Amino acid sequence: TFKPNLYCCAVAICPVTVVGAAESAGSFYGSPLVKQYKRKLWGDEVFSNEAAARAVSPIFHVSNIARPVMLVHGEDDPRVPMSHSDRVIDDLKRRSKEKGNHCLSGCEYITFADEGHGVRKEKNILYMYDKVEQFLCRQLDLPVVANLEECWTHGNSATIRDMD
């Protein structure tokens, strides 16, 4: 979100969009080991100063996104609430309607009902990578590959969320 024209598109799987002091307390936040890890990862200022954390948290800079994004999220994610991805998508949809921003019209949002932080079940993995490949082919002006045969992905828990 800080160099919006660097790439022609992006794929984010269970993206961390809120960091440090801007993050609300979550299920892992109370653990002393997690606190120590996050302090080391983000540094003291971002860990303890909300203004510094907001300055580097992508969720507060969605207005800078200028290219199509595909978000993928597990509905049972214990580490990154799906509501963060929902908020990114809602902000993108609102911007697209307000400004007629057609470069965002290629955005996609896929969630998996039985996945957590990441996609690990075989049918879901195959489905996800099939959709990622199609998305990248469209965005990079490459020939779009045929959908993966349903026998490989039948029974996946994906929901393609409405972008309108």
VOPAGU-2260 file (C-alpha; in pm, 1 decimal, decimal comma):
REM VOPAGU-2260
SITE   aa  ch    i         X         Y         Z
SITE  THR   A    0       0,0       0,0       0,0
SITE  PHE   A    1     301,4     230,5      17,2
SITE  LYS   A    2     413,3     190,6    -347,0
SITE  PRO   A    3      77,3     142,1    -520,0
SITE  ASN   A    4     208,3     133,7    -876,3
SITE  LEU   A    5     503,1     -99,8    -818,5
SITE  TYR   A    6     307,4    -413,7    -917,8
SITE  CYS   A    7      24,3    -472,9   -1163,1
SITE  CYS   A    8    -170,8    -684,0    -911,1
SITE  ALA   A    9    -139,1    -865,5    -579,0
SITE  VAL   A   10    -246,9   -1190,4    -413,6
SITE  ALA   A   11    -268,8   -1191,1     -33,7
SITE  ILE   A   12    -343,6   -1507,5     163,8
SITE  CYS   A   13    -461,1   -1444,8     522,3
SITE  PRO   A   14    -289,3   -1106,0     511,9
SITE  VAL   A   15    -172,9    -931,2     826,8
SITE  THR   A   16    -314,5    -582,5     776,6
SITE  VAL   A   17    -304,3    -445,1    1132,5
SITE  VAL   A   18      18,2    -453,4    1334,0
SITE  GLY   A   19     158,6    -349,7    1669,3
SITE  ALA   A   20     -31,5    -120,7    1900,5
SITE  ALA   A   21    -305,6     -74,0    1635,9
SITE  GLU   A   22    -396,5    -441,6    1671,3
SITE  SER   A   23    -683,4    -523,3    1903,1
SITE  ALA   A   24    -628,1    -793,2    2159,7
SITE  GLY   A   25    -670,6   -1134,5    2002,8
SITE  SER   A   26    -660,8   -1492,8    2120,6
SITE  PHE   A   27    -280,1   -1512,5    2103,1
SITE  TYR   A   28    -206,5   -1161,3    2223,9
SITE  GLY   A   29    -206,5   -1244,5    2596,5
SITE  SER   A   30      77,0   -1495,3    2568,2
SITE  PRO   A   31     410,1   -1356,6    2696,3
SITE  LEU   A   32     595,6   -1543,1    2419,0
SITE  VAL   A   33     372,5   -1394,5    2150,2
SITE  LYS   A   34     416,6   -1046,3    2297,7
SITE  GLN   A   35     792,8   -1092,8    2300,6
SITE  TYR   A   36     789,7   -1216,7    1940,0
SITE  LYS   A   37     570,6    -929,7    1819,2
SITE  ARG   A   38     780,5    -669,4    2000,4
SITE  LYS   A   39    1091,8    -809,4    1831,7
SITE  LEU   A   40     919,3    -835,9    1493,0
SITE  TRP   A   41     774,2    -484,1    1486,4
SITE  GLY   A   42    1012,3    -296,5    1714,2
SITE  ASP   A   43     934,8    -108,2    2031,7
SITE  GLU   A   44     777,6     196,8    1868,2
SITE  VAL   A   45     526,0       8,9    1649,8
SITE  PHE   A   46     456,9    -239,2    1931,8
SITE  SER   A   47     370,9      30,0    2185,3
SITE  ASN   A   48     275,6     344,9    1991,0
SITE  GLU   A   49     -62,0     331,8    1816,9
SITE  ALA   A   50      14,8     621,7    1581,7
SITE  ALA   A   51     335,4     451,2    1466,0
SITE  ALA   A   52     148,5     121,3    1423,9
SITE  ARG   A   53    -130,8     282,6    1221,8
SITE  ALA   A   54     128,7     446,3     998,5
SITE  VAL   A   55     258,7     104,5     886,6
SITE  SER   A   56     -62,7    -102,3     902,5
SITE  PRO   A   57    -198,3    -161,7     550,5
SITE  ILE   A   58    -562,5    -156,4     662,8
SITE  PHE   A   59    -531,7     217,2     728,3
SITE  HIS   A   60    -391,3     281,6     378,1
SITE  VAL   A   61    -635,5      94,8     154,8
SITE  SER   A   62    -694,9     421,9     -28,7
SITE  ASN   A   63    -346,7     381,3    -177,0
SITE  ILE   A   64    -428,8      52,0    -349,9
SITE  ALA   A   65    -433,1     119,7    -722,1
SITE  ARG   A   66    -421,2    -229,8    -871,5
SITE  PRO   A   67    -645,8    -538,5    -856,1
SITE  VAL   A   68    -604,3    -752,0    -545,6
SITE  MET   A   69    -707,1   -1110,0    -472,8
SITE  LEU   A   70    -763,5   -1177,9    -104,2
SITE  VAL   A   71    -790,6   -1531,6      30,3
SITE  HIS   A   72    -889,0   -1594,3     391,7
SITE  GLY   A   73    -984,9   -1883,7     618,4
SITE  GLU   A   74   -1308,1   -1815,2     803,4
SITE  ASP   A   75   -1168,3   -1978,6    1119,1
SITE  ASP   A   76    -840,7   -1784,9    1125,6
SITE  PRO   A   77    -734,4   -1748,5    1491,7
SITE  ARG   A   78    -440,5   -1517,0    1414,6
SITE  VAL   A   79    -572,8   -1264,5    1163,4
SITE  PRO   A   80    -945,2   -1199,2    1196,6
SITE  MET   A   81   -1130,4   -1237,3     867,8
SITE  SER   A   82   -1295,3    -905,1     953,1
SITE  HIS   A   83    -965,9    -738,9     854,3
SITE  SER   A   84    -992,0    -876,2     499,6
SITE  ASP   A   85   -1364,4    -790,6     498,1
SITE  ARG   A   86   -1275,0    -431,9     583,5
SITE  VAL   A   87   -1014,5    -410,6     306,6
SITE  ILE   A   88   -1267,2    -542,4      54,1
SITE  ASP   A   89   -1542,9    -310,6     180,9
SITE  ASP   A   90   -1307,8     -11,5     149,7
SITE  LEU   A   91   -1206,1    -116,6    -202,5
SITE  LYS   A   92   -1570,3    -159,9    -306,6
SITE  ARG   A   93   -1664,8     180,0    -164,6
SITE  ARG   A   94   -1374,0     350,2    -344,9
SITE  SER   A   95   -1461,1     176,1    -668,8
SITE  LYS   A   96   -1820,4     303,8    -652,1
SITE  GLU   A   97   -1731,9     655,5    -535,3
SITE  LYS   A   98   -1458,8     726,4    -785,9
SITE  GLY   A   99   -1548,5     488,4   -1066,2
SITE  ASN   A  100   -1203,8     338,8   -1014,2
SITE  HIS   A  101   -1203,5      73,4   -1285,1
SITE  CYS   A  102    -852,6     -50,5   -1205,2
SITE  LEU   A  103   -1002,7    -209,6    -893,2
SITE  SER   A  104   -1274,0    -391,0   -1087,1
SITE  GLY   A  105   -1057,2    -703,5   -1110,8
SITE  CYS   A  106   -1042,3    -754,5    -733,4
SITE  GLU   A  107   -1145,8   -1093,5    -597,1
SITE  TYR   A  108   -1216,7   -1227,1    -248,7
SITE  ILE   A  109   -1230,6   -1598,1    -167,6
SITE  THR   A  110   -1294,2   -1740,5     177,3
SITE  PHE   A  111   -1275,0   -2099,6     299,3
SITE  ALA   A  112   -1526,9   -2212,0     562,2
SITE  ASP   A  113   -1309,8   -2485,8     713,1
SITE  GLU   A  114    -967,4   -2320,8     708,1
SITE  GLY   A  115    -777,3   -2115,9     961,9
SITE  HIS   A  116    -459,5   -1914,8     910,4
SITE  GLY   A  117    -365,9   -2048,5     569,4
SITE  VAL   A  118    -518,8   -2301,6     334,6
SITE  ARG   A  119    -417,6   -2658,0     415,6
SITE  LYS   A  120    -682,6   -2903,1     296,4
SITE  GLU   A  121    -597,3   -3057,7     -38,8
SITE  LYS   A  122    -922,0   -2977,6    -222,6
SITE  ASN   A  123    -907,9   -2620,2     -94,0
SITE  ILE   A  124    -541,3   -2581,8    -189,8
SITE  LEU   A  125    -606,4   -2706,6    -543,1
SITE  TYR   A  126    -909,1   -2479,3    -579,1
SITE  MET   A  127    -721,4   -2177,9    -440,3
SITE  TYR   A  128    -419,3   -2217,2    -667,4
SITE  ASP   A  129    -646,1   -2270,6    -967,6
SITE  LYS   A  130    -820,4   -1940,7    -890,2
SITE  VAL   A  131    -488,8   -1763,5    -818,7
SITE  GLU   A  132    -350,2   -1884,1   -1152,1
SITE  GLN   A  133    -660,7   -1760,2   -1338,2
SITE  PHE   A  134    -643,8   -1424,6   -1159,6
SITE  LEU   A  135    -274,3   -1377,9   -1242,8
SITE  CYS   A  136    -327,1   -1478,4   -1605,5
SITE  ARG   A  137    -604,1   -1217,6   -1641,3
SITE  GLN   A  138    -400,6    -944,9   -1472,2
SITE  LEU   A  139     -80,0   -1020,1   -1663,8
SITE  ASP   A  140    -260,5   -1048,6   -1998,4
SITE  LEU   A  141    -164,4   -1412,8   -2036,6
SITE  PRO   A  142    -388,0   -1680,9   -2186,2
SITE  VAL   A  143    -633,0   -1782,5   -1914,6
SITE  VAL   A  144    -595,6   -2148,2   -1832,6
SITE  ALA   A  145    -893,4   -2379,0   -1822,0
SITE  ASN   A  146   -1050,3   -2443,8   -1483,4
SITE  LEU   A  147    -909,8   -2738,7   -1295,1
SITE  GLU   A  148   -1128,7   -3043,3   -1340,3
SITE  GLU   A  149   -1396,2   -3052,9   -1071,5
SITE  CYS   A  150   -1295,3   -3404,7    -967,1
SITE  TRP   A  151    -986,2   -3248,3    -807,1
SITE  THR   A  152   -1166,6   -2971,2    -623,0
SITE  HIS   A  153   -1512,7   -3120,2    -555,1
SITE  GLY   A  154   -1603,6   -3073,1    -190,1
SITE  ASN   A  155   -1390,2   -2761,1    -134,8
SITE  SER   A  156   -1524,6   -2507,5     115,0
SITE  ALA   A  157   -1462,6   -2194,4     -94,0
SITE  THR   A  158   -1698,7   -1902,2    -120,2
SITE  ILE   A  159   -1630,8   -1639,0    -382,1
SITE  ARG   A  160   -1743,5   -1317,9    -215,6
SITE  ASP   A  161   -1942,8   -1059,9    -407,4
SITE  MET   A  162   -1737,8    -759,8    -513,0
SITE  ASP   A  163   -2036,5    -544,5    -616,5
